[in-house]
Amino acid sequence: MLTARTAVGELVVLTMNKDLDSLREWRKNETFFCPQCNQQLLLKVGDVVIPHFAHYQHTNCRESFAEGESPTHLLGKSQLFELFSRHTLEVKLEPFLKDVRQRPDLLVTWRGTEVPIEFQCSVIPLTDVQQRNAGYSMLNMLPIWIILTPQTIRSSSATILSIRLSQFQQSFIRQFDHRSPILLTYNPLSKQFHYISHMVHLKGSTYAVQHVTLHVDEQTIPFATPAAPSVADIHELTRHYQFARRKYLQSVIGYNQRGIHNRFLRACYEMRIQPIQLPAWIGVPTRGQEAFKQPDCEWQLLLIAAIREARKTPYQLDASFLRMFIKEFDGEPDEQLIACQSFMDFLRQERIDIYRLDTFTSGNFVHEILAGRFLAMHAKN
Ligand SMILES: [Zn+2]
């Protein structure tokens, strides 16, 4: 922890600009106490970890969340404290919110509203996150969670990446304004924010994303949000999407050779088409596509097969037909329904004849869709 009380009850905050020697001198003549449990604290001044307070022995001062705090967490918390202080906002470090018995890393007052800031370095159970959010919600506070930048993107300078986002990471994706949802991450070691935005689901937990970095000294209040992807970035997102689609279609044949029962292959067989020859209108990132864990080409082909089997066209489908189809898939049915409906909209808009798999074998629907989605998103503002 970075806060303590002195013998006379004064609250002290360890900021970055206190030098180590004067801190060592200070602790000779001062005793420090936990603002929480009032036990005496040790002021640790070392060369590796930034100066911090610690309880003398293991304690049941549980609301402090402080013991076992990693050096990275301490460093990040301290840098974020400096950031808000620099913008002359009222900011409290590790304040204890009595009513909900929670201690956010920071509590910033922005235009009369208190905003808890949580810098989350370790992976904790999602229920803990929900519990803390529920606590803040009881106080009418909307927290900002910033997670530690995943190792995989820390040293990357690429603007467009294909990455896996764990369920834990995905739970911190937030919409800060009406723009693209954002995963806000921070790396104290390089003092950089890494933004993950403009996500396009590929399959499972893999996404093609835009990745933008911002040095803490350039960060604004409220936090900056990433601009729309450039034309070149949209091309690159398209390339990542097409690469993943092709890779899946090439590999799916192998599933059969391994004797795995596969609905996708069976549907291809029944429609007399090789997976790799699927027309360009099957496997497109229509709105809501992330509701399916499967790659788009898989659920979209199965949907086409189901419509053909019922001898219908995209013009004749109602929600009940689509709901029946969705039953076979894991996931959130209401969101999957939206994905199916937007795929139907796309087929109607492009006047696709689903009984002609030899049409539009090439064509760049993916690029059109992504450009439309991301540019429209930003034009609204
Ligand atoms: Zn304590």
Boltz pocket constraint, residues with backbone or C-beta under 6 A from the ligand:
constraints:
  - pocket:
      binder: B
      contacts: [[A, 34], [A, 35], [A, 36], [A, 37], [A, 38], [A, 39], [A, 55], [A, 59], [A, 61], [A, 64]]
      max_distance: 6.0
